[in-house]
Amino acid sequence: MEYIQKYKKIIGIIAGIIFLGALAWGFALGPSPSNNGFSLSRESLPSSWEFTGLYNTPELTANVQKNIETLKEKINEEGADVYDIYLSIAQQYALVGKGEEAYDYLLRAGRQDPGNSLTFQTMGNLMESLKAYTAAEEAYKQATIVQPQILQNHLALIGFYLGQKVDAVKIESAFAFALEKSGRATNILKEYAQWLEGQKDTAKAITVWEEVLKQVPEDRAVKDKINQLKRKLK
């Protein structure tokens, strides 16, 4: 669906950010994660942590390693945004397919700023790459819990469910939660209406599209969609 696909592209871009520079290895790495805070259930974790990253040539791998070294050095600098550094290190490790290291730094980021859902969005993407789908679901759900007001958190979870072709009851529940927490946001309603169409629930899809039209009364495409669906019911 269009909004979900757009968001997945945005997350992919974020995960691909490269930090330039090259400084020596061996500086402080920052505190190790404690036993407090969110972590994925042990049984959901992947059996293998290695996967083929986006950067898999010797040159690109070396560049990523330099970026990681640079970032690790910055952790103890005065005024450093430690959360952002941890998250960036995790993203760099993910680029070269080092899943366990990426997860470790996502845990650090999560403990540094437990209220930032980007950690769990990134964690969900990582676990999908590792084919640990139960873990991915846990992470995406945590994002919707931590910051339920952010539409993209719900779109990511729903997009994951659609991609995994989970049962309709679970998808319906995810849409219901998203609509409740978003104040029935237009973009969520549109995704819901399109999904209902795919489920052949035309009557309910019309009802949802009509709700969309109340929010955007000048949207000709929505009017046309409603008329098209109504013709199907005749």
C-alpha positions in Angstrom: 0.0 0.0 0.0 1.3 3.4 -0.9 1.9 5.0 2.5 3.4 1.9 3.9 5.7 1.4 0.9 6.8 5.1 1.2 7.6 4.7 4.8 9.6 1.5 4.3 11.7 3.4 1.8 12.3 6.2 4.3 13.5 3.7 6.9 15.8 2.1 4.4 17.4 5.5 3.7 17.8 6.1 7.4 19.5 2.7 7.9 21.9 3.6 5.0 23.4 6.8 6.4 27.2 6.7 6.3 29.3 8.6 8.8 32.6 9.7 7.3 35.9 10.0 9.1 38.7 7.7 10.3 40.1 7.8 13.9 42.1 5.2 15.9 40.5 2.2 17.4 40.6 1.6 21.1 38.7 4.4 22.7 35.9 4.1 25.2 32.9 2.2 24.0 30.4 3.6 26.5 28.5 1.7 29.2 27.3 -1.8 28.4 23.6 -2.3 28.5 22.2 -3.3 31.9 19.5 -5.8 32.5 16.9 -3.0 32.7 14.7 -1.8 29.9 13.2 -3.4 26.8 14.8 -6.4 25.1 13.4 -9.0 22.8 12.3 -12.3 24.3 15.2 -14.9 24.4 13.2 -17.5 22.5 12.4 -15.0 19.6 16.1 -14.2 18.9 17.6 -15.4 15.7 19.5 -18.7 15.6 22.1 -17.0 13.4 23.1 -13.4 13.7 24.9 -13.1 10.3 23.2 -11.9 7.2 24.2 -10.3 3.9 24.3 -6.6 4.4 23.9 -3.9 1.8 27.6 -3.3 1.9 29.5 -6.5 1.3 32.6 -5.6 -0.7 36.0 -5.2 1.1 36.2 -1.5 0.3 32.7 -0.7 1.6 33.2 -2.9 4.7 36.4 -1.1 5.5 34.7 2.3 5.2 31.9 1.2 7.5 34.4 -0.1 10.1 36.1 3.3 10.0 32.7 5.0 10.5 32.1 2.8 13.5 35.5 3.6 15.0 34.8 7.3 14.6 31.4 7.0 16.2 32.7 5.0 19.2 35.3 7.7 19.8 32.6 10.4 20.0 30.7 8.7 22.8 32.5 10.3 25.7 32.9 13.7 24.1 31.3 16.6 26.0 27.8 17.3 24.8 27.7 14.1 22.7 24.2 12.8 21.6 24.9 9.4 23.0 21.5 8.0 21.8 22.1 9.1 18.3 25.6 7.6 18.3 24.4 4.3 19.6 21.7 4.2 17.0 24.1 5.1 14.2 26.6 2.5 15.3 23.8 -0.1 15.2 22.9 1.0 11.7 26.5 0.8 10.5 26.8 -2.7 11.8 23.6 -3.7 10.1 25.0 -2.4 6.8 27.7 -5.1 6.9 25.4 -7.8 8.2 26.7 -8.0 11.8 23.3 -8.6 13.4 24.5 -9.3 17.0 26.6 -6.2 17.2 23.7 -4.1 15.7 21.3 -5.5 18.3 23.7 -4.8 21.1 23.9 -1.1 20.2 20.1 -0.9 19.7 19.7 -2.1 23.2 22.1 0.6 24.4 20.2 3.2 22.4 16.9 1.9 23.9 18.3 2.3 27.4 19.7 5.7 26.7 16.4 7.0 25.5 13.6 4.5 26.2 10.9 6.8 24.8 12.3 7.0 21.2 10.5 4.6 19.0 13.1 4.9 16.2 15.1 2.3 18.2 12.4 -0.3 17.9 11.6 0.5 14.3 15.3 -0.1 13.4 15.2 -3.2 15.6 12.2 -4.6 13.7 14.0 -4.0 10.4 17.1 -5.8 11.7 15.1 -8.8 12.9 13.3 -9.0 9.5 16.8 -9.1 7.8 17.7 -11.9 10.2 14.4 -13.7 9.4 13.6 -13.6 13.1 9.9 -12.7 12.5 8.6 -13.1 16.0 11.3 -10.8 17.2 10.5 -8.3 14.5 6.9 -8.3 15.5 7.9 -7.7 19.2 10.0 -4.7 18.1 7.5 -3.1 15.8 4.8 -3.5 18.6 7.1 -1.8 21.1 7.4 1.2 18.8 3.6 1.6 18.8 3.6 1.3 22.6 6.4 3.8 23.2 5.1 6.5 20.8 1.6 5.6 19.7 1.0 9.1 18.4 3.4 8.5 15.5 1.6 7.2 12.5 4.7 5.6 11.0 4.9 3.2 13.9 1.5 1.8 13.2 2.2 1.8 9.4 5.4 -0.2 10.0 3.6 -2.8 12.1 0.7 -3.1 9.7 3.1 -3.3 6.7 5.0 -6.1 8.5 1.8 -8.0 9.1 0.7 -7.6 5.5 4.1 -8.8 4.3 3.9 -11.8 6.5 0.4 -12.5 5.4 -0.8 -12.9 9.0 -4.4 -13.7 9.7 -7.0 -11.0 9.2 -8.0 -10.8 12.8 -4.5 -9.7 13.8 -4.4 -7.1 11.0 -7.9 -5.8 11.9 -6.7 -5.4 15.5 -3.6 -3.5 14.4 -5.7 -1.1 12.4 -8.2 -0.6 15.3 -5.3 0.3 17.6 -3.8 2.6 15.1 -7.0 4.4 14.5 -7.7 4.8 18.2 -4.2 6.2 19.0 -4.0 8.4 15.9 -7.4 10.0 16.3 -8.5 8.2 13.2 -5.9 9.8 11.0 -6.6 10.1 7.3 -3.6 8.1 6.1 -4.5 5.2 8.4 -8.1 5.3 7.3 -7.0 5.1 3.7 -4.8 2.1 4.3 -7.6 0.5 6.2 -10.1 1.1 3.4 -7.7 -0.3 0.8 -7.1 -3.4 3.0 -10.9 -3.9 3.3 -11.2 -3.8 -0.4 -8.6 -6.5 -0.7 -10.6 -8.5 1.8 -13.7 -8.1 -0.4 -15.5 -6.3 2.3 -16.8 -3.7 0.0 -19.6 -2.3 2.2 -17.2 -1.7 5.1 -14.6 -0.2 2.7 -17.2 2.3 1.5 -18.0 3.3 5.1 -14.3 3.9 5.8 -13.8 5.8 2.5 -16.8 8.0 3.4 -15.1 8.8 6.7 -12.0 9.8 4.7 -14.1 12.0 2.5 -15.5 13.9 5.5 -11.9 14.7 6.4 -10.8 15.7 2.9 -14.1 16.7 1.2 -12.4 18.1 -1.9 -10.5 14.9 -2.7 -11.9 13.9 -6.1 -10.1 10.6 -6.1 -11.8 9.5 -2.9 -15.2 10.5 -4.3 -14.5 8.4 -7.4 -13.4 5.5 -5.3 -16.7 5.5 -3.3 -18.8 5.7 -6.5 -16.8 2.8 -8.0 -17.3 0.6 -4.9 -21.0 1.5 -4.7 -21.4 0.3 -8.3 -20.0 -3.0 -7.3 -22.7 -3.5 -4.8 -25.5 -3.0 -7.3 
